[in-house]
Amino acid sequence: MASLAMLCASCQSNQDTSLQPITKPEIQIKDGRLTAEALWAMGRIGSVAINQTTQNIAYTVSYYSVSENRSTTWIRIVDKSGQEVIDEFVGSEPAWLDDTNTLVYLNAGKVFVRQDKQDIAVSGFDQSIEGFLLSPTKEKIVLITQVKTIASTADQHPDLPLASGRVVDDLMYKHWDEWTQTAPQPFVHDMHIEYKHEKINSITVCHPINILEGTPYESPMKPFGGVEQLAWSPDGKTLAYTCRKKAGLEYAISTNSDIYLYDIETHTHCNITENMMGYDTNPSFSQDGKHIAWLSMERDGYESDENRLFVLDLATGQKTFVSEGLDTNVDAYYWKDNEHIVFSACWHATVQLYETNLLGERKQLTQGQYDHVPVASIGDQLYYLRHSMREANELFVNNCQITYENKNIYDQITMGKVEPIWQKTSDGKQMLTWIIYPPHFDPNRKYPTLLYCEGGPQSPVSQFWSFRWNFMMMAAHDYIVVAPNRRGLPGFGKEWNEQISGDYGGQCMKDYLYAIDQFAASNKFVDKDRLGCVGASFGGFSVYWLAGHHDKRFKAFIAHDGIFNMEMQYLETEEKWFANWDMGGAYWDKNNLIAQQTFANSPHKFVDKWDTPILCIHGEKDYRILANQSMAAFDAAKMRGIPAQLLIFPDENHWVLKPQNGILWQRTFFNWLDEWLKN
């Protein structure tokens, strides 16, 4: 339903300081194959900050303890080669205060300054802080904190402090995995740094101004927005921020967010994207302050519209669509200099880095079967994170690897081969499909094979690395994986990406069936009698739908957080814009042919054709697709006499974030597949 690239921000910024920090675990892998325990032993590299003068690097890495069921995020500072560790300590969101390796960071809801391996707490603001943004002049700082926007039951009925009921008057009363009570809002503070003997002695913030005071609005926007949704002008006089100034029903049906410029001196707000109707996010000023860039979607209500890169000339007011003609999304970007921007974009199932000037003239900077995440440029040095289906994030500069966070694990295992193939679709087009082979693959053997159904629905099957839906794990269990970039995925042009809307049970499902049929028919090492089908979110919907239409192709299904009953999903999901756009409208609108086609293809209407064992998985804190969808699918299977299993997590959302739950997920997943595809 949305990007699966979410980080557990709460784990990073609100770490429990009363517990011993989790350090890098040691693990011995006996048989040379990736295991669930090895996955959870891996360090997970997150944010990166490069000191523009010294080129020292600060990056975060998270370690997990399965036995303690928690994690710790560390900040590691290394020299520009990555080989010398200068410092490491618990924290997140590192940012350089100056050119002498003084670092600002977040830990346990507080901002600290790290100087000479000593910490100085920023004082003057006692609320829990979720993010911060230093002004270039270091005279001001933005602190992000939650502000109550909905009166609680205790507020309304002080004599009932133990009452647990919630009285709801409008939509968006729940969002993603929480009951809506607060909104993140930015407070602009003056920041005073006191020096003693040329060293920082204390840092104090004062005169806080909540630029959204008295409103229910969010900045940054939930559920995924961070400080990248705000930006300072180089002179520190203007703060650009992202905001969707809507609430309730209006918020629930619209994606129309805007970029505002807040004047620090006059306290006025200027909307620079007022006539742009979709998501406008992630503003960033050029170094000379003459231009501001941002990401923009064109159409209100369409959360998977093409994400475009725009630049505004602040003197003339001219807006330039600098990614025009790219025909895919711009994922992330930064200003290289006053005339050039580096950005990432997915094309043909890999995410590469590109450089554009202000006229939209572009060149590709990276190559290969990888996904790249832009970090920074210093002169001719290009820094980026890189990952693939065979390796988690590591930091690179100009094709040279700097970090080797998980070398100890990679050295003990054999990864499977990943191969792209182009397949013909039912309507005569070409589709890129990834094939993942088991380690020590023997073409003379016959292997059980899995069809992987992607979520989103419009998220690419690129070279992503997942700590749960991990293709190397599936391969290590001796399964071949077929992962098609079916209709409705970015990276293959606008027409390909948009075909899925209003056609959930149509061409995208034909793409899936054609992919597995062609691969099985053309390769003798595929055991056609042992095919499985797995997926999450829209992939879970796909599994439920295919269960009623697969004509006995598959011998096992696994659906995680999938839509089973689309009529209920239309009313249950919180972000109504998504349901309106992708389903075509309300099921009660009998004159809406697209909507009627959508709901006629609801998986629950084809249960009479179910004939194959199915595992249903869901988190009860998933408010995108409620857990009753999987419960209903499980109940339907059992009432039909079909072997079925239900795995429910009361404390997980659309993902599985806790270590022991993650291990349980993996064990249940492979136990089910092994029972029906290997025995």
LUMLUM-738025 format. One record per residue (C-alpha): x, y, z. Coordinates in steps of 0.5 Angstrom, whole numbers, plus 500, padded with zeros to 3 digits. Layout:
% residues N
XYZ/...
% end
This chain:
% residues 679
500500500/506505501/513504501/516498505/523502506/521505513/526505518/524504525/525511527/522510534/527505535/533510533/531516537/528514543/533509546/532506553/538509556/537505562/539498559/546496556/547498549/546492544/553491541/555488534/553480536/558475534/555469530/557462527/554460521/555452521/552450514/554456510/547458508/544465511/539464517/534468520/539469526/544471521/539476518/538479525/545479527/547484521/548491522/544496519/547502516/542508516/544515515/550518513/553525514/560527511/564533514/565537508/572540510/575534514/571529510/571525516/564520516/559519521/554514520/549510524/549503525/543499528/544492532/539487534/539482540/534477539/534474546/533481549/528483543/531490542/536494538/541500539/543505534/550507534/554513531/560511528/565516526/571514521/576517517/575519509/578512508/573508513/579504516/580508522/575509527/575516530/569515535/563511536/557512541/550511542/545516538/542517531/541523526/548525526/550532523/556536523/556543527/562545524/569544520/572541526/569534527/564537533/557533532/550534534/546528534/539525537/539520543/533518547/529524545/534529547/539533543/547532544/553535542/559531541/566534542/573531543/569524545/565528551/557530550/554536552/546536552/543542549/538545554/532549555/527545551/524539556/520536551/521529547/525531541/524527534/528531530/532537529/535542524/541546525/541553521/547554517/549560521/548556527/544561531/538557530/535550531/529547529/526542534/521537532/516535537/509532538/504537540/497534542/492536537/486531539/483532546/483525550/478522554/481524560/481531557/474531556/471527562/476529568/472525573/473518568/481518568/481510567/476510562/479507555/474509550/475514545/470518542/471520535/468525531/472525524/476521520/484520520/482518528/487512526/494512522/498507520/499504527/497509532/491512534/491520532/492524538/498528536/502531530/509533529/510540529/517544528/519549534/524554532/529556537/535561538/541557540/546560544/553557544/558558550/565557549/571556554/578556552/576555545/571549547/564549547/562549554/554549554/549550549/542553550/536554546/530559548/525563545/521557542/516559536/512553534/510555527/504551526/502554533/494552534/493548528/492540528/497540522/503536521/510538519/514533518/508529515/506522518/508517517/514517514/516524514/523527517/527533517/528532510/521535509/524542512/530546510/534552512/536558507/543559507/543566511/538562516/533567515/528563512/525556513/522552508/517546510/512541508/505541510/498539508/494544512/488539512/485535518/479530518/475528512/479533508/486530510/483523509/481524502/487529499/495528498/495535497/501538501/505544499/512547501/511554505/517559506/517561513/520568514/524568521/523576522/516577520/513570522/509570515/508564511/508564503/506558499/510557493/506551491/499553492/497551484/501544485/495539487/499533489/504531494/510537494/515535499/523535501/525542500/532544499/536551498/542551493/548553497/547561494/540561496/538563489/534557488/530552492/528545489/523540492/519533490/512534487/507530484/502532480/495529481/491530488/489523491/494519487/500517492/504513487/504519482/510520478/515524483/518530479/524534481/522542481/527548482/524555483/528561481/527565488/528572484/524571478/519566480/520561475/519554476/523548472/521541471/528539471/526531471/522532465/522526460/525522466/519517466/520515473/520517480/526521483/527518490/532523493/536528491/541534494/545540491/552538488/553546487/549552485/548549478/547541479/543536483/545529484/538525485/536517485/531514480/529507479/529505471/529497469/529495476/535498479/536505482/542509480/544516481/544521476/546529475/542534472/543542471/538547472/536546465/534538466/540536462/542529465/548524466/548517469/553517475/552509477/552503474/550496475/545491479/545495485/540500488/544507490/542512495/545519494/549522500/553527498/559530493/565533495/569536489/569530485/568525490/561522490/558518496/553514496/550508500/549501496/545495496/542489492/539483493/545480495/548485500/545490505/547497505/554499505/557506504/561507497/565513494/566513487/565505486/570504492/567501498/568504505/564500510/564493511/559492516/557485515/563482512/564477518/557474516/558474508/565471509/561465512/555464507/554463500/549467496/545465491/545468484/541473481/539474474/535479470/530476464/526479460/519475459/513476454/507478457/500476455/499482451/505482447/510487452/516485455/517485463/523484467/523479472/529477477/530470478/534468484/537461485/539457491/547457493/550451490/545451484/545445480/541445474/540437474/536438480/529440480/527445485/521448488/520455486/516461489/512466485/514473489/508478489/510485490/507490495/506497494/502496489/507501486/513499489/519497484/522490485/529493484/535491487/532492495/535488501/530486506/531483513/524479512/522478505/529476504/531473497/537470499/534467505/529463500/534461496/538458502/532454503/533451496/527455493/528458486/524465486/521468481/520476482/516479476/516487475/509486473/504492471/503497476/511498478/515504477/522504473/518502466/515508464/508512466/504507462/506501465/506504472/499507472/496501468/494497475/489503478/482500478/485493475/487490481/485483478/486484471/493485467/498485473/495478475/496476468/503478468/504474474/501467471/505468465/512469469/511463473/508459467/514461462/519460467/517453469/516451462/523453459/527450465/527443467/530445474/523447476/519442479/512444476/509440482/512444487/510451486/509456491/506463491/508469497/507476498/505482503/500488502/498488495/502482494/498479500/492481496/495478490/496471493/488471496/486473489/491468485/488463490/481463487/484463480/491459479/488453476/492448481/498451479/500452486/501448492/502453497/500460499/503465504/499472504/502477509/498483511/493482505/487485502/481479502/475483502/475490498/469492500/471492507/478495505/475501502/472503509/477500514/483503511/485510514/488514508/481514503/485518498/488511496/482507496/479512492/484512487/486505486/479502487/476507482/471510488/466507493/463500492/456503493/457508487/453503482/454507476/462507477/464502472/471502474/469501482/464496480/470492476/474493482/470490487/467485483/474482483/475482491/478475493/473474498/468473492/472467489/473463496/469457493/475456488/480455493/483449493/490450496/494450503/494457505/498461511/495468513/500473517/498480520/499485525/494487529/497494529/496495522/491500521/492500513/490493512/486491518/488484521/481482520/482481513/487475514/483473520/477472515/481469510/484464515/476462517/474462510/479457508/478453514/471453513/472450506/476444509/483447506/489446510/490453513/495457518/494464522/500468525/497474528/502479532/498483537/504488537/506489530/504494524/504493517/511490518/515486523/520490527/521486533/527481533/523475536/517476532/522477526/525470528/518467529/516470522/521466518/520460522/513460520/514462513/519456511/516451516/509452512/513452505/517446507/511442509/507443502/513444497/518439500/514433503/
% end
